[in-house]
Amino acid sequence: MKLRPEPFEKMRQGIKTVEVRLNDEKRKAVKVGDYIVFSQTDSGEKLTTEVKGLYPYPTFVWLFRAFPATLFGCEESTTEAEFVASMGQYYGEDEERANGVLGIGIRVR
């Protein structure tokens, strides 16, 4: 899976411990104990993580409400609206409604 530089670095540092994706068919195949390799979009650098938990929710709002913002690599002061808007950069509302969303709890290996 690809990550932009800032979230990639936060994941490497152990700050970002929940990755957020659509709960599409590809993500539905992910299981606790699996390994996911993240690639930094600019450098191509790789980071191997182990899946520690899977958190499916119908919307980004519900997922955001379930965890502290800091686990997503956000500032503690991040609002629900800011989080949803940031996810809107990647996913449309139609995709969110059709698939639901998935928080993937990870640990860097």
C-alpha angles and dihedrals in degrees: 000000000000126000132184117243099263098050090040091057092046089052092049090051092050093245096112107054100158120061116199123217140149111275091239126151093277092054093044087065092059115104134190107270094033120125121233123196113210120201122207106233098222104039101023089230113159132224123189117213135179120228108240099170143002120216115186118190133169094238143014088248093060092046092049091050092053098060140035110268090237092069088064090052091257128131114266088244094057110128127222090248092052092050093049091047091052091052088049088067088069107025135037125227090248091057091047092051093045097048110018117220136275132212110204113203107212141181121200112242 
